[in-house]
């Protein structure tokens, strides 16, 4: 499932000529990452997918796809073992970057299973810290926030419903249409109505 914005149609339009519309959610406007994620999740749920999902930002450079996907696979296995868990991948930093978000890791999630012992709880997020704080975070071995998430689709929707009830309620009327490509025009009209009044909301906020 790929989430796009209408404003970028001149870039992605030629790539969609032979693609199925059901594999794309085209947002009428950019309203942050939370609406984008929720729209994609509701589309997946409407098509019958209730298992794990992996969410990838589109602006990352990855030097080794194999290593990345090995960690994603580990996260998927962890979610299979603990379906209510949400896994956020961290990146080992190569310097005290001030323009990225940072993750302060905590204790292991669980010692009872070798796989879950590899995954740490998140103690705190640090968003675009000052240079002195970034140096301290780097020296402490904290991680950059990749924003690559792995979790059960229903778990993520439930989290959004609790944390952002107004956003979840705004999308309630469009859910039944998201599984039918023949209703694409109707879906787009409903999305325009929803997005027109939405504030900009990011999924991960410090």
N, CA, C and O of each residue as an XYZ file, in Angstrom:
824
protein
N       0.853     -1.176      0.000
C       0.000      0.000      0.000
C       0.897      1.238      0.000
O       1.754      1.389      0.871
N       0.699      2.106     -0.964
C       1.501      3.318     -1.074
C       0.599      4.531     -0.873
O      -0.457      4.638     -1.497
N       1.021      5.446      0.003
C       0.258      6.658      0.276
C       0.911      7.820     -0.465
O       2.110      8.065     -0.332
N       0.101      8.529     -1.248
C       0.584      9.630     -2.078
C      -0.221     10.894     -1.792
O      -1.263     10.843     -1.139
N       0.276     12.033     -2.290
C      -0.439     13.302     -2.179
C      -0.753     13.835     -3.572
O       0.072     13.733     -4.481
N      -1.935     14.397     -3.737
C      -2.338     14.941     -5.038
C      -1.337     15.948     -5.573
O      -1.137     16.033     -6.784
N      -0.704     16.711     -4.693
C       0.229     17.750     -5.130
C       1.420     17.185     -5.892
O       2.090     17.911     -6.627
N       1.687     15.894     -5.721
C       2.841     15.268     -6.376
C       2.439     14.449     -7.599
O       3.222     13.633     -8.086
N       1.230     14.662     -8.093
C       0.737     13.806     -9.180
C       1.623     13.858    -10.421
O       1.757     12.860    -11.129
N       2.223     15.006    -10.689
C       3.061     15.099    -11.885
C       4.271     14.174    -11.802
O       4.850     13.814    -12.827
N       4.654     13.788    -10.584
C       5.780     12.877    -10.416
C       5.332     11.416    -10.450
O       5.959     10.584    -11.106
N       4.234     11.107     -9.734
C       3.840      9.698     -9.651
C       2.834      9.282    -10.715
O       2.669      8.089    -10.971
N       2.150     10.255    -11.348
C       1.105      9.917    -12.308
C       1.538      8.932    -13.385
O       0.850      7.934    -13.600
N       2.674      9.179    -14.081
C       3.091      8.250    -15.138
C       3.394      6.841    -14.628
O       3.361      5.881    -15.398
N       3.690      6.715    -13.333
C       4.029      5.404    -12.778
C       2.795      4.571    -12.453
O       2.903      3.369    -12.212
N       1.615      5.205    -12.445
C       0.405      4.508    -12.011
C      -0.463      4.031    -13.175
O      -1.539      3.474    -12.955
N      -0.012      4.242    -14.397
C      -0.856      3.911    -15.549
C      -1.316      2.466    -15.552
O      -2.454      2.177    -15.922
N      -0.435      1.549    -15.139
C      -0.777      0.131    -15.178
C      -0.922     -0.460    -13.772
O      -0.958     -1.680    -13.615
N      -1.004      0.386    -12.769
C      -1.120     -0.094    -11.393
C      -2.577     -0.136    -10.964
O      -3.415      0.598    -11.487
N      -2.865     -1.005    -10.004
C      -4.229     -1.115     -9.479
C      -4.458     -0.033     -8.431
O      -3.639      0.148     -7.529
N      -5.565      0.679     -8.549
C      -5.851      1.770     -7.621
C      -5.966      1.292     -6.179
O      -5.695      2.051     -5.248
N      -6.369      0.029     -5.988
C      -6.557     -0.460     -4.619
C      -5.243     -0.487     -3.843
O      -5.256     -0.575     -2.615
N      -4.114     -0.412     -4.539
C      -2.812     -0.440     -3.874
C      -2.303      0.949     -3.514
O      -1.172      1.098     -3.050
N      -3.138      1.971     -3.727
C      -2.711      3.342     -3.459
C      -3.782      4.090     -2.677
O      -4.977      3.925     -2.922
N      -3.341      4.907     -1.742
C      -4.200      5.882     -1.080
C      -3.678      7.249     -1.502
O      -2.541      7.608     -1.196
N      -4.505      8.002     -2.199
C      -4.085      9.311     -2.702
C      -4.740     10.395     -1.853
O      -5.948     10.621     -1.930
N      -3.924     11.058     -1.044
C      -4.429     12.091     -0.154
C      -4.650     13.399     -0.919
O      -3.826     13.781     -1.749
N      -5.759     14.079     -0.640
C      -5.998     15.364     -1.313
C      -5.035     16.449     -0.863
O      -4.750     17.381     -1.615
N      -4.532     16.333      0.366
C      -3.588     17.311      0.901
C      -2.676     16.600      1.895
O      -2.984     15.507      2.371
N      -1.557     17.235      2.198
C      -0.660     16.707      3.225
C      -1.128     17.213      4.587
O      -1.147     18.418      4.839
N      -1.504     16.279      5.460
C      -1.943     16.637      6.808
C      -1.120     15.907      7.866
O      -1.615     15.609      8.953
N       0.133     15.623      7.542
C       0.989     14.934      8.495
C       0.912     13.429      8.334
O       0.150     12.913      7.515
N       1.713     12.731      9.129
C       1.832     11.275      8.974
C       0.667     10.494      9.585
O       0.375      9.388      9.129
N       0.001     11.033     10.595
C      -1.070     10.271     11.252
C      -2.249      9.991     10.313
O      -2.669      8.838     10.219
N      -2.805     11.000      9.610
C      -3.887     10.691      8.667
C      -3.446      9.746      7.550
O      -4.213      8.881      7.128
N      -2.221      9.910      7.075
C      -1.725      9.039      6.010
C      -1.685      7.587      6.466
O      -2.112      6.687      5.742
N      -1.172      7.367      7.669
C      -1.084      6.004      8.201
C      -2.475      5.439      8.448
O      -2.747      4.290      8.101
N      -3.357      6.235      9.044
C      -4.698      5.741      9.341
C      -5.449      5.384      8.059
O      -6.116      4.350      8.005
N      -5.351      6.214      7.038
C      -6.037      5.924      5.777
C      -5.555      4.610      5.176
O      -6.362      3.817      4.690
N      -4.250      4.375      5.205
C      -3.705      3.127      4.659
C      -4.137      1.927      5.497
O      -4.487      0.881      4.950
N      -4.114      2.073      6.812
C      -4.527      0.973      7.684
C      -5.991      0.610      7.479
O      -6.342     -0.569      7.431
N      -6.841      1.620      7.357
C      -8.265      1.340      7.149
C      -8.505      0.665      5.807
O      -9.385     -0.189      5.691
N      -7.734      1.038      4.797
C      -7.846      0.364      3.504
C      -7.468     -1.110      3.653
O      -8.162     -1.986      3.137
N      -6.368     -1.382      4.357
C      -5.926     -2.764      4.556
C      -6.963     -3.570      5.339
O      -7.271     -4.707      4.981
N      -7.496     -2.984      6.400
C      -8.505     -3.682      7.200
C      -9.753     -3.963      6.380
O     -10.354     -5.030      6.508
N     -10.148     -3.015      5.538
C     -11.343     -3.191      4.718
C     -11.170     -4.309      3.696
O     -12.149     -4.923      3.271
N      -9.923     -4.574      3.301
C      -9.670     -5.657      2.355
C      -9.432     -6.985      3.056
O      -9.143     -7.987      2.403
N      -9.550     -7.003      4.391
C      -9.463     -8.261      5.123
C      -8.128     -8.528      5.794
O      -7.962     -9.570      6.428
N      -7.177     -7.621      5.674
C      -5.863     -7.836      6.306
C      -5.906     -7.348      7.749
O      -6.104     -6.161      8.005
N      -5.719     -8.269      8.686
C      -5.724     -7.896     10.105
C      -4.410     -8.254     10.781
O      -4.273     -8.073     11.991
N      -3.437     -8.760     10.022
C      -2.168     -9.183     10.596
C      -1.162     -8.057     10.713
O      -1.527     -6.881     10.683
N       0.105     -8.417     10.845
C       1.160     -7.410     10.993
C       1.324     -6.560      9.741
O       1.080     -7.014      8.624
N       1.740     -5.326      9.952
C       2.086     -4.414      8.860
C       3.430     -3.772      9.194
O       3.805     -3.658     10.361
N       4.134     -3.362      8.167
C       5.363     -2.590      8.334
C       5.164     -1.264      7.620
O       4.717     -1.232      6.473
N       5.492     -0.184      8.287
C       5.309      1.163      7.743
C       6.684      1.755      7.453
O       7.540      1.828      8.335
N       6.884      2.175      6.205
C       8.168      2.713      5.774
C       7.998      4.155      5.279
O       7.128      4.411      4.447
N       8.801      5.091      5.766
C       8.833      6.419      5.154
C       9.417      6.313      3.743
O      10.084      5.334      3.411
N       9.162      7.318      2.929
C       9.609      7.268      1.537
C      10.911      8.016      1.295
O      11.416      8.014      0.172
N      11.466      8.657      2.319
C      12.600      9.557      2.080
C      13.904      9.065      2.694
O      14.815      9.861      2.924
N      14.008      7.753      2.967
C      15.225      7.221      3.563
C      16.179      6.684      2.499
O      15.753      6.087      1.510
N      17.464      6.903      2.715
C      18.483      6.228      1.924
C      18.929      5.000      2.700
O      19.293      5.101      3.872
N      18.901      3.851      2.059
C      19.302      2.595      2.693
C      20.473      2.015      1.915
O      20.351      1.729      0.724
N      21.607      1.842      2.584
C      22.808      1.362      1.897
C      22.833     -0.156      1.775
O      23.504     -0.694      0.895
N      22.107     -0.855      2.654
C      22.110     -2.318      2.631
C      20.688     -2.817      2.883
O      20.246     -2.918      4.027
N      19.984     -3.126      1.800
C      18.594     -3.574      1.925
C      18.483     -4.851      2.734
O      17.531     -5.024      3.495
N      19.450     -5.751      2.579
C      19.397     -7.036      3.268
C      19.420     -6.846      4.779
O      18.635     -7.462      5.500
N      20.314     -5.999      5.249
C      20.413     -5.763      6.694
C      19.127     -5.131      7.211
O      18.606     -5.537      8.250
N      18.614     -4.137      6.489
C      17.367     -3.497      6.914
C      16.240     -4.519      7.028
O      15.550     -4.578      8.046
N      16.055     -5.323      5.982
C      14.934     -6.254      5.983
C      15.124     -7.389      6.984
O      14.148     -7.995      7.426
N      16.358     -7.676      7.340
C      16.593     -8.657      8.407
C      16.035     -8.136      9.725
O      15.426     -8.886     10.488
N      16.243     -6.852      9.989
C      15.698     -6.259     11.214
C      14.172     -6.153     11.148
O      13.494     -6.363     12.153
N      13.632     -5.831      9.977
C      12.175     -5.802      9.815
C      11.597     -7.183     10.046
O      10.554     -7.320     10.685
N      12.264     -8.214      9.531
C      11.804     -9.591      9.743
C      11.812     -9.952     11.226
O      10.891    -10.604     11.719
N      12.854     -9.526     11.930
C      12.907     -9.755     13.382
C      11.725     -9.086     14.080
O      11.102     -9.666     14.970
N      11.428     -7.855     13.659
C      10.304     -7.129     14.254
C       8.982     -7.834     13.965
O       8.119     -7.910     14.839
N       8.815     -8.348     12.753
C       7.583     -9.080     12.405
C       7.436    -10.328     13.257
O       6.339    -10.631     13.725
N       8.522    -11.053     13.465
C       8.464    -12.242     14.325
C       8.120    -11.855     15.765
O       7.375    -12.564     16.442
N       8.663    -10.738     16.223
C       8.370    -10.290     17.585
C       6.893     -9.956     17.745
O       6.288    -10.278     18.767
N       6.313     -9.311     16.736
C       4.887     -8.974     16.789
C       4.032    -10.240     16.735
O       2.969    -10.297     17.353
N       4.488    -11.251     16.003
C       3.780    -12.537     16.014
C       3.754    -13.128     17.417
O       2.753    -13.708     17.840
N       4.865    -12.976     18.133
C       4.943    -13.509     19.502
C       4.142    -12.677     20.484
O       3.586    -13.207     21.446
N       4.081    -11.380     20.244
C       3.401    -10.461     21.160
C       2.550     -9.495     20.338
O       2.994     -8.385     20.045
N       1.326     -9.900     19.958
C       0.527     -9.137     18.982
C       0.176     -7.710     19.390
O      -0.161     -6.902     18.525
N       0.241     -7.379     20.660
C      -0.094     -6.017     21.077
C       1.126     -5.090     21.067
O       1.011     -3.902     21.368
N       2.281     -5.635     20.723
C       3.504     -4.848     20.740
C       3.657     -4.048     19.450
O       3.282     -4.513     18.374
N       4.210     -2.843     19.566
C       4.556     -2.006     18.427
C       6.070     -1.835     18.439
O       6.643     -1.385     19.431
N       6.713     -2.196     17.334
C       8.168     -2.130     17.247
C       8.564     -0.949     16.363
O       8.079     -0.810     15.239
N       9.442     -0.111     16.881
C       9.994      1.023     16.147
C      11.483      0.780     15.957
O      12.215      0.613     16.933
N      11.935      0.760     14.710
C      13.347      0.502     14.449
C      14.180      1.752     14.710
O      13.828      2.857     14.297
N      15.300      1.545     15.412
C      16.260      2.611     15.645
C      17.485      2.410     14.767
O      17.763      1.297     14.322
N      18.210      3.482     14.522
C      19.400      3.454     13.678
C      20.609      3.843     14.524
O      20.577      4.844     15.240
N      21.674      3.049     14.437
C      22.913      3.408     15.110
C      23.470      4.674     14.480
O      23.765      4.674     13.285
N      23.625      5.756     15.242
C      24.038      7.035     14.641
C      25.524      7.050     14.307
O      26.319      6.324     14.904
N      25.880      7.892     13.342
C      27.298      8.073     13.034
C      27.785      9.462     13.443
O      28.887      9.878     13.084
N      26.947     10.169     14.199
C      27.352     11.470     14.695
C      26.232     12.123     15.477
O      25.110     11.615     15.477
N      26.503     13.240     16.148
C      25.508     13.938     16.982
C      24.574     14.812     16.147
O      24.611     16.038     16.255
N      23.748     14.197     15.329
C      22.871     14.902     14.400
C      21.777     15.671     15.144
O      21.122     15.126     16.033
N      21.584     16.944     14.772
C      20.563     17.766     15.429
C      19.260     17.835     14.642
O      18.257     18.316     15.170
N      19.246     17.367     13.394
C      18.052     17.478     12.558
C      17.212     16.214     12.548
O      16.197     16.156     11.854
N      17.614     15.192     13.309
C      16.868     13.943     13.372
C      16.209     13.804     14.739
O      16.571     14.489     15.696
N      15.226     12.894     14.808
C      14.688     12.499     16.095
C      15.530     11.376     16.681
O      16.093     10.563     15.948
N      15.612     11.337     18.001
C      16.405     10.326     18.695
C      15.505      9.479     19.597
O      14.450      9.928     20.046
N      15.939      8.265     19.846
C      15.248      7.338     20.746
C      16.159      7.041     21.931
O      17.319      6.669     21.754
N      15.635      7.205     23.119
C      16.350      6.791     24.334
C      15.847      5.405     24.728
O      14.729      5.285     25.230
N      16.647      4.350     24.513
C      16.170      2.993     24.811
C      16.154      2.709     26.304
O      16.926      3.270     27.082
N      15.238      1.810     26.675
C      15.146      1.381     28.062
C      15.503     -0.084     28.217
O      16.347     -0.611     27.492
N      14.855     -0.736     29.167
C      15.129     -2.140     29.440
C      14.550     -3.029     28.338
O      13.667     -2.595     27.597
N      15.036     -4.266     28.221
C      14.453     -5.194     27.246
C      12.960     -5.394     27.486
O      12.486     -5.331     28.620
N      12.230     -5.634     26.404
C      10.789     -5.855     26.503
C      10.489     -7.056     27.372
O       9.608     -6.997     28.230
N      11.216     -8.157     27.162
C      10.993     -9.378     27.934
C      12.240    -10.230     27.870
O      12.896    -10.318     26.832
N      12.564    -10.860     28.993
C      13.723    -11.748     29.032
C      13.322    -13.201     28.818
O      14.177    -14.082     28.734
N      12.015    -13.449     28.730
C      11.512    -14.827     28.675
C      11.708    -15.474     27.313
O      11.653    -16.698     27.201
N      11.937    -14.674     26.278
C      12.132    -15.213     24.937
C      13.342    -14.523     24.312
O      13.458    -13.300     24.388
N      14.252    -15.295     23.690
C      15.473    -14.695     23.141
C      15.202    -13.570     22.150
O      15.938    -12.584     22.118
N      14.166    -13.707     21.349
C      13.873    -12.670     20.359
C      13.412    -11.383     21.036
O      13.868    -10.295     20.686
N      12.505    -11.508     22.007
C      11.995    -10.312     22.682
C      13.060     -9.651     23.542
O      12.980     -8.455     23.824
N      14.059    -10.424     23.962
C      15.149     -9.853     24.750
C      16.023     -8.931     23.912
O      16.766     -8.116     24.458
N      15.939     -9.054     22.571
C      16.707     -8.183     21.683
C      16.052     -6.808     21.509
O      16.677     -5.883     20.988
N      14.799     -6.676     21.943
C      14.031     -5.454     21.697
C      13.898     -4.672     22.998
O      13.491     -5.215     24.025
N      14.244     -3.404     22.940
C      14.189     -2.558     24.133
C      12.916     -1.739     24.166
O      12.361     -1.382     23.127
N      12.463     -1.447     25.369
C      11.401     -0.468     25.538
C      11.942      0.917     25.172
O      13.154      1.130     25.143
N      11.046      1.838     24.899
C      11.445      3.217     24.608
C      11.181      4.056     25.853
O      10.049      4.176     26.322
N      12.261      4.632     26.369
C      12.123      5.455     27.574
C      11.683      6.868     27.222
O      10.908      7.491     27.948
N      12.195      7.370     26.080
C      11.882      8.759     25.735
C      12.263      9.039     24.283
O      13.188      8.433     23.740
N      11.531      9.970     23.663
C      11.901     10.501     22.353
C      12.554     11.874     22.537
O      12.139     12.666     23.383
N      13.576     12.136     21.731
C      14.208     13.449     21.693
C      14.107     13.945     20.256
O      14.712     13.349     19.365
N      13.374     14.999     20.009
C      13.121     15.476     18.647
C      14.005     16.677     18.328
O      13.894     17.724     18.966
N      14.882     16.523     17.339
C      15.764     17.583     16.860
C      16.405     18.356     18.027
O      16.113     19.533     18.237
N      17.277     17.679     18.773
C      17.871     18.305     19.963
C      18.901     19.369     19.594
O      19.357     19.455     18.454
N      19.248     20.164     20.581
C      20.331     21.136     20.393
C      21.647     20.378     20.204
O      21.716     19.175     20.455
N      22.682     21.082     19.763
C      23.961     20.420     19.488
C      24.572     19.801     20.744
O      25.167     18.726     20.678
N      24.427     20.472     21.882
C      25.001     19.924     23.116
C      24.241     18.681     23.568
O      24.848     17.710     24.020
N      22.910     18.709     23.448
C      22.127     17.529     23.827
C      22.374     16.386     22.842
O      22.475     15.225     23.241
N      22.470     16.719     21.561
C      22.740     15.685     20.553
C      24.076     15.001     20.830
O      24.188     13.784     20.687
N      25.074     15.762     21.218
C      26.371     15.175     21.565
C      26.233     14.220     22.745
O      26.832     13.144     22.750
N      25.446     14.612     23.741
C      25.237     13.756     24.909
C      24.474     12.480     24.523
O      24.811     11.391     24.987
N      23.442     12.618     23.670
C      22.690     11.447     23.226
C      23.590     10.494     22.450
O      23.511      9.276     22.615
N      24.434     11.054     21.612
C      25.363     10.231     20.829
C      26.345      9.500     21.744
O      26.598      8.309     21.566
N      26.890     10.210     22.710
C      27.850      9.605     23.635
C      27.205      8.497     24.478
O      27.873      7.544     24.881
N      25.903      8.634     24.737
C      25.205      7.626     25.537
C      24.768      6.408     24.715
O      24.227      5.451     25.270
N      24.995      6.437     23.423
C      24.632      5.297     22.588
C      23.161      5.229     22.242
O      22.640      4.152     21.952
N      22.474      6.382     22.268
C      21.068      6.397     21.869
C      20.958      6.268     20.348
O      21.967      6.298     19.642
N      19.746      6.127     19.858
C      19.525      5.775     18.459
C      18.767      6.856     17.704
O      17.979      7.600     18.287
N      19.014      6.935     16.402
C      18.159      7.765     15.566
C      16.819      7.077     15.341
O      16.748      5.852     15.245
N      15.779      7.861     15.261
C      14.436      7.337     15.015
C      14.236      7.134     13.516
O      14.218      8.104     12.758
N      14.087      5.887     13.082
C      13.899      5.590     11.652
C      12.471      5.844     11.181
O      12.231      6.025      9.988
N      11.512      5.857     12.128
C      10.085      5.922     11.830
C       9.600      4.699     11.035
O       8.542      4.747     10.407
N      10.365      3.620     11.063
C       9.903      2.353     10.488
C       9.214      1.586     11.612
O       9.844      1.200     12.596
N       7.915      1.374     11.450
C       7.080      0.758     12.482
C       6.599     -0.597     12.017
O       6.304     -0.796     10.838
N       6.520     -1.546     12.973
C       5.949     -2.866     12.699
C       4.969     -3.185     13.826
O       5.318     -3.105     15.004
N       3.745     -3.546     13.456
C       2.716     -3.860     14.455
C       1.531     -4.501     13.747
O       1.448     -4.502     12.519
N       0.614     -5.047     14.545
C      -0.656     -5.514     13.999
C      -1.466     -4.299     13.529
O      -1.473     -3.258     14.185
N      -2.137     -4.443     12.405
C      -2.934     -3.338     11.877
C      -3.978     -2.866     12.889
O      -4.150     -1.665     13.096
N      -4.668     -3.809     13.512
C      -5.704     -3.448     14.479
C      -5.114     -2.755     15.704
O      -5.746     -1.869     16.280
N      -3.902     -3.155     16.104
C      -3.246     -2.518     17.243
C      -2.964     -1.048     16.940
O      -3.178     -0.184     17.790
N      -2.488     -0.769     15.738
C      -2.190      0.619     15.377
C      -3.457      1.462     15.284
O      -3.470      2.610     15.726
N      -4.522      0.901     14.712
C      -5.780      1.654     14.616
C      -6.331      1.922     16.014
O      -6.834      3.013     16.283
N      -6.238      0.935     16.903
C      -6.704      1.129     18.285
C      -5.887      2.209     18.988
O      -6.428      3.005     19.756
N      -4.589      2.230     18.721
C      -3.730      3.254     19.323
C      -4.140      4.645     18.838
O      -4.227      5.584     19.629
N      -4.389      4.768     17.539
C      -4.815      6.062     17.000
C      -6.165      6.469     17.585
O      -6.382      7.639     17.899
N      -7.072      5.500     17.731
C      -8.392      5.805     18.288
C      -8.284      6.343     19.715
O      -9.052      7.221     20.106
N      -7.326      5.816     20.497
C      -7.154      6.280     21.878
C      -6.425      7.618     21.945
O      -6.810      8.510     22.701
N      -5.369      7.744     21.146
C      -4.532      8.943     21.237
C      -5.096     10.116     20.455
O      -4.926     11.270     20.849
N      -5.773      9.823     19.336
C      -6.305     10.867     18.456
C      -7.755     10.548     18.103
O      -8.054     10.271     16.942
N      -8.655     10.582     19.075
C     -10.041     10.164     18.822
C     -10.738     11.002     17.758
O     -11.563     10.478     17.009
N     -10.422     12.298     17.675
C     -11.068     13.141     16.665
C     -10.662     12.702     15.258
O     -11.493     12.674     14.350
N      -9.401     12.365     15.082
C      -8.927     11.894     13.777
C      -9.590     10.577     13.409
O     -10.041     10.399     12.278
N      -9.649      9.661     14.355
C     -10.270      8.357     14.106
C     -11.742      8.528     13.742
O     -12.234      7.879     12.818
N     -12.434      9.389     14.456
C     -13.855      9.617     14.174
C     -14.057     10.237     12.798
O     -15.029      9.927     12.108
N     -13.132     11.117     12.398
C     -13.257     11.772     11.094
C     -13.214     10.768      9.955
O     -13.838     10.978      8.915
N     -12.476      9.673     10.147
C     -12.329      8.671      9.101
C     -13.394      7.578      9.156
O     -13.425      6.705      8.289
N     -14.260      7.615     10.156
C     -15.232      6.530     10.325
C     -16.113      6.347      9.091
O     -16.431      5.216      8.725
N     -16.509      7.440      8.449
C     -17.428      7.342      7.320
C     -16.810      6.835      6.050
O     -17.523      6.346      5.173
N     -15.491      6.936      5.919
C     -14.857      6.539      4.668
C     -14.422      5.083      4.674
O     -14.113      4.531      3.617
N     -14.393      4.451      5.834
C     -13.814      3.112      5.926
C     -14.486      2.113      5.007
O     -13.803      1.301      4.382
N     -15.805      2.150      4.907
C     -16.514      1.142      4.125
C     -16.231      1.248      2.635
O     -16.508      0.311      1.886
N     -15.679      2.385      2.193
C     -15.420      2.573      0.763
C     -13.996      2.216      0.366
O     -13.703      2.108     -0.824
N     -13.119      2.033      1.317
C     -11.711      1.919      0.996
C     -11.327      0.577      0.393
O     -10.185      0.410     -0.033
N     -12.239     -0.382      0.342
C     -11.892     -1.699     -0.172
C     -12.349     -1.914     -1.608
O     -12.191     -3.015     -2.134
N     -12.905     -0.910     -2.251
C     -13.517     -1.113     -3.559
C     -12.968     -0.095     -4.544
O     -13.305      1.087     -4.477
N     -12.109     -0.560     -5.473
C     -11.496      0.357     -6.431
C     -12.528      0.996     -7.345
O     -12.288      2.076     -7.885
N     -13.684      0.340     -7.528
C     -14.711      0.927     -8.392
C     -15.320      2.166     -7.758
O     -15.964      2.967     -8.436
N     -15.116      2.322     -6.450
C     -15.653      3.483     -5.751
C     -14.573      4.541     -5.555
O     -14.678      5.376     -4.657
N     -13.551      4.511     -6.379
C     -12.416      5.414     -6.193
C     -12.848      6.879     -6.194
O     -12.406      7.649     -5.341
N     -13.689      7.268     -7.119
C     -14.114      8.669     -7.195
C     -14.866      9.081     -5.937
O     -14.667     10.181     -5.423
N     -15.729      8.197     -5.442
C     -16.479      8.494     -4.218
C     -15.540      8.583     -3.031
O     -15.672      9.468     -2.185
N     -14.594      7.666     -2.974
C     -13.614      7.695     -1.891
C     -12.837      9.008     -1.895
O     -12.642      9.623     -0.847
N     -12.395      9.433     -3.078
C     -11.619     10.668     -3.165
C     -12.438     11.870     -2.723
O     -11.903     12.783     -2.093
N     -13.716     11.885     -3.041
C     -14.576     12.983     -2.620
C     -14.713     13.008     -1.098
O     -14.675     14.076     -0.486
N     -14.873     11.830     -0.488
C     -14.978     11.768      0.966
C     -13.654     12.168      1.617
O     -13.648     12.863      2.633
N     -12.536     11.733      1.038
C     -11.240     12.119      1.590
C     -11.039     13.630      1.506
O     -10.488     14.230      2.429
N     -11.476     14.248      0.417
C     -11.371     15.707      0.306
C     -12.161     16.395      1.408
O     -11.708     17.385      1.983
N     -13.348     15.865      1.700
C     -14.170     16.437      2.766
C     -13.488     16.290      4.121
O     -13.470     17.226      4.921
N     -12.930     15.111      4.372
C     -12.264     14.858      5.657
C     -11.018     15.725      5.808
O     -10.821     16.363      6.842
N     -10.187     15.747      4.784
C      -8.901     16.440      4.876
C      -9.061     17.960      4.938
O      -8.195     18.654      5.471
N     -10.139     18.465      4.409
C     -10.327     19.914      4.377
C     -10.307     20.516      5.777
O      -9.817     21.631      5.957
N     -10.821     19.811      6.755
C     -10.927     20.350      8.110
C      -9.915     19.749      9.080
O      -9.938     20.058     10.272
N      -9.022     18.890      8.575
C      -8.055     18.247      9.463
C      -6.879     19.174      9.781
O      -6.364     19.843      8.885
N      -6.456     19.220     11.029
C      -5.160     19.863     11.326
C      -4.038     18.919     10.897
O      -4.283     17.747     10.610
N      -2.841     19.417     10.857
C      -1.679     18.579     10.551
C      -1.271     17.828     11.816
O      -0.989     18.436     12.849
N      -1.244     16.484     11.719
C      -0.984     15.644     12.888
C       0.032     14.584     12.510
O      -0.173     13.829     11.560
N       1.135     14.528     13.259
C       2.130     13.486     13.040
C       1.893     12.315     13.981
O       1.435     12.485     15.111
N       2.218     11.117     13.486
C       1.959      9.910     14.260
C       2.883      9.813     15.465
O       2.433      9.511     16.571
N       4.161     10.063     15.262
C       5.124     10.042     16.366
C       5.411     11.460     16.791
O       5.980     12.249     16.037
N       5.006     11.779     18.019
C       5.250     13.113     18.533
C       5.965     12.983     19.852
O       5.604     12.111     20.643
N       6.984     13.819     20.141
C       7.710     13.733     21.400
C       6.826     14.032     22.595
O       7.294     14.000     23.733
